[in-house]
């Protein structure tokens, strides 16, 4: 590993000594210098997995599957992590990626069709308003939760009526079948889920056939 052999004070522009397991900042840094180092570290942390994903895609595209596995081992990551990263690189070309979202957001939406990716990415970016009036984007876990909730609703809608024969047109609904009037309304503003068009989606159930 190249980084393991380096102790340069300017790795990625960071002050101090950098090793694979530590960052030792020099004494006497000003507040602004410390803040600048933290901003740089934050940017590296958010960008790192995108870089990994693009490097994996490059390796697969230019050297084929035979050499890809050998090159991927250079990362030292778990195989599942490698496959997920490569999947994100394919599903989200650089021009479509959202700088306001983390790699995890893109990973959660990678299995959807492009139109659905854009829809949910926009919702995650818009986020929710806090009590103090500020807006906070959805976390990765919140995005996954919204996708699971929509999937559960679609599955419930698609289930056949198990309470008895179908009622005749105009008849009252069978007991136990909720109507628009009896369905409790959720409190607070919630995003209006759109119909999913991705038959290959793994996080969102397919529509009724």
C-alpha positions as CSV (number, residue, x, y, z in Angstrom):
1,X,0.0,0.0,0.0
2,X,1.5,3.3,-1.0
3,X,0.1,5.3,1.8
4,X,1.7,3.0,4.4
5,X,5.2,4.0,3.2
6,X,4.5,7.7,3.2
7,X,4.7,10.2,6.1
8,X,4.5,13.3,3.9
9,X,3.0,16.4,5.6
10,X,1.0,17.1,2.5
11,X,-1.0,14.0,1.7
12,X,-4.3,15.3,0.2
13,X,-3.2,18.7,1.4
14,X,-3.5,17.7,5.0
15,X,-1.2,19.2,7.6
16,X,0.7,16.8,9.9
17,X,1.7,13.2,9.5
18,X,-0.7,10.7,7.8
19,X,-0.6,6.9,8.1
20,X,-3.2,4.3,7.2
21,X,-4.5,4.4,10.7
22,X,-3.7,7.9,12.0
23,X,-3.5,11.6,11.4
24,X,-1.2,13.5,13.7
25,X,-1.8,17.3,13.4
26,X,1.0,19.6,14.4
27,X,0.8,21.9,17.3
28,X,0.0,25.5,16.8
29,X,-2.6,25.2,14.1
30,X,-5.0,28.1,14.0
31,X,-8.8,27.7,14.3
32,X,-9.2,28.3,10.6
33,X,-6.4,25.8,9.7
34,X,-8.1,23.2,11.8
35,X,-11.5,24.0,10.2
36,X,-10.0,23.7,6.8
37,X,-8.5,20.3,7.6
38,X,-11.8,19.1,8.8
39,X,-13.6,20.3,5.7
40,X,-11.1,18.5,3.6
41,X,-11.5,15.3,5.5
42,X,-15.2,15.6,5.2
43,X,-15.0,16.0,1.5
44,X,-12.6,13.0,1.2
45,X,-14.9,10.9,3.3
46,X,-18.0,11.7,1.2
47,X,-16.2,11.3,-2.1
48,X,-14.1,8.2,-1.3
49,X,-16.7,5.5,-2.2
50,X,-17.6,7.3,-5.4
51,X,-13.9,7.2,-6.4
52,X,-13.7,3.5,-5.5
53,X,-16.8,2.8,-7.6
54,X,-15.5,4.6,-10.6
55,X,-12.1,2.9,-10.3
56,X,-13.8,-0.5,-10.2
57,X,-15.9,0.4,-13.3
58,X,-12.7,1.5,-15.1
59,X,-11.0,-1.8,-14.2
60,X,-13.9,-3.9,-15.4
61,X,-14.3,-1.9,-18.6
62,X,-10.7,-1.8,-19.6
63,X,-9.3,-5.1,-18.4
64,X,-12.3,-7.5,-18.5
65,X,-13.6,-9.9,-15.9
66,X,-10.4,-12.0,-15.7
67,X,-8.3,-9.1,-14.5
68,X,-11.1,-7.3,-12.7
69,X,-11.1,-9.7,-9.7
70,X,-7.4,-9.4,-9.3
71,X,-7.4,-5.6,-9.5
72,X,-10.4,-5.4,-7.1
73,X,-8.4,-7.3,-4.5
74,X,-6.0,-4.4,-4.3
75,X,-8.7,-2.4,-2.5
76,X,-8.8,-4.9,0.4
77,X,-12.6,-4.5,0.7
78,X,-15.2,-7.3,1.2
79,X,-16.6,-8.7,-2.0
80,X,-20.1,-7.5,-1.3
81,X,-18.8,-3.9,-0.9
82,X,-17.1,-4.2,-4.2
83,X,-20.2,-5.4,-6.0
84,X,-22.3,-2.7,-4.4
85,X,-19.9,0.0,-5.4
86,X,-19.7,-1.2,-9.0
87,X,-23.5,-1.4,-9.1
88,X,-23.7,2.3,-8.0
89,X,-21.1,3.4,-10.6
90,X,-23.2,1.8,-13.4
91,X,-26.6,3.0,-12.1
92,X,-25.4,6.5,-11.4
93,X,-23.1,8.1,-14.1
94,X,-21.1,11.0,-12.7
95,X,-23.2,13.6,-14.4
96,X,-26.4,12.4,-12.6
97,X,-25.0,12.1,-9.1
98,X,-26.2,14.5,-6.5
99,X,-23.5,16.3,-4.5
100,X,-25.9,17.0,-1.8
101,X,-26.4,13.3,-1.1
102,X,-24.1,10.6,0.2
103,X,-22.9,7.5,-1.5
104,X,-25.4,5.6,0.6
105,X,-28.3,7.5,-0.9
106,X,-27.2,6.6,-4.4
107,X,-26.7,3.0,-3.3
108,X,-30.2,2.8,-1.9
109,X,-31.7,3.9,-5.2
110,X,-29.3,2.0,-7.6
111,X,-31.8,-0.8,-8.4
112,X,-34.5,1.6,-9.6
113,X,-35.2,3.0,-13.0
114,X,-33.7,6.4,-13.8
115,X,-36.9,8.2,-13.5
116,X,-37.6,6.8,-10.1
117,X,-34.0,7.4,-9.0
118,X,-34.4,11.1,-9.8
119,X,-37.7,11.4,-8.0
120,X,-36.5,9.9,-4.8
121,X,-33.2,11.6,-4.9
122,X,-35.0,14.9,-5.2
123,X,-37.2,14.1,-2.2
124,X,-34.1,13.2,-0.2
125,X,-32.4,16.4,-1.1
126,X,-35.5,18.5,-0.3
127,X,-35.6,16.8,3.1
128,X,-37.9,18.0,5.9
129,X,-38.4,21.2,7.8
130,X,-37.3,21.3,11.4
131,X,-39.0,23.1,14.2
132,X,-36.5,25.9,14.0
133,X,-37.4,26.5,10.4
134,X,-34.2,24.9,8.9
135,X,-34.4,22.2,6.3
136,X,-32.5,18.9,6.7
137,X,-32.1,16.4,4.0
138,X,-33.2,12.8,4.6
139,X,-30.6,10.5,6.1
140,X,-29.8,7.3,4.2
141,X,-31.9,5.3,6.8
142,X,-34.8,7.7,6.3
143,X,-34.7,7.2,2.5
144,X,-34.6,3.4,2.9
145,X,-37.5,3.6,5.4
146,X,-39.6,5.6,2.9
147,X,-38.9,3.0,0.2
148,X,-39.8,0.1,2.4
149,X,-43.0,1.8,3.5
150,X,-44.0,2.3,-0.1
151,X,-43.2,-1.3,-0.9
152,X,-45.3,-2.5,2.0
153,X,-48.3,-0.4,0.9
154,X,-48.0,-1.7,-2.6
155,X,-47.9,-5.3,-1.4
156,X,-50.9,-4.7,0.8
157,X,-52.8,-3.2,-2.1
158,X,-51.9,-6.1,-4.4
159,X,-53.0,-8.9,-2.0
160,X,-56.3,-10.7,-3.0
161,X,-59.3,-10.2,-0.9
162,X,-59.2,-13.0,1.7
163,X,-62.3,-12.1,3.7
164,X,-64.8,-13.6,1.3
165,X,-66.2,-13.3,-2.2
166,X,-65.9,-10.0,-4.0
167,X,-68.8,-7.6,-3.4
168,X,-71.1,-6.8,-6.2
169,X,-70.8,-3.3,-7.8
170,X,-72.5,-0.7,-5.6
171,X,-72.6,-3.0,-2.5
172,X,-71.1,-2.0,0.8
173,X,-67.5,-3.2,1.3
174,X,-67.0,-6.4,3.2
175,X,-66.1,-6.1,6.9
176,X,-62.5,-5.6,7.5
177,X,-61.8,-3.9,4.1
178,X,-60.8,-0.3,4.7
179,X,-62.3,2.4,2.6
180,X,-61.0,5.9,1.9
181,X,-63.2,7.2,4.7
182,X,-62.1,4.6,7.3
183,X,-58.4,4.7,6.4
184,X,-56.6,6.8,9.1
185,X,-54.8,9.7,7.6
186,X,-51.1,10.3,8.5
187,X,-50.4,13.5,10.3
188,X,-47.9,16.0,9.0
189,X,-46.7,16.6,5.4
190,X,-45.5,13.5,3.7
191,X,-44.2,13.1,0.2
192,X,-46.8,11.7,-2.3
193,X,-45.4,8.4,-3.5
194,X,-45.3,8.0,-7.2
195,X,-46.0,4.8,-9.1
196,X,-42.8,2.8,-9.4
197,X,-41.8,1.7,-12.9
198,X,-38.8,-0.4,-12.1
199,X,-39.6,-4.2,-12.4
200,X,-36.0,-4.9,-11.4
201,X,-36.2,-2.8,-8.2
202,X,-35.2,-4.8,-5.1
203,X,-36.3,-2.2,-2.5
204,X,-39.7,-1.3,-4.0
205,X,-42.4,-3.9,-4.7
206,X,-43.6,-4.3,-8.2
207,X,-47.1,-3.0,-9.1
208,X,-50.2,-5.2,-9.2
209,X,-50.3,-7.4,-12.3
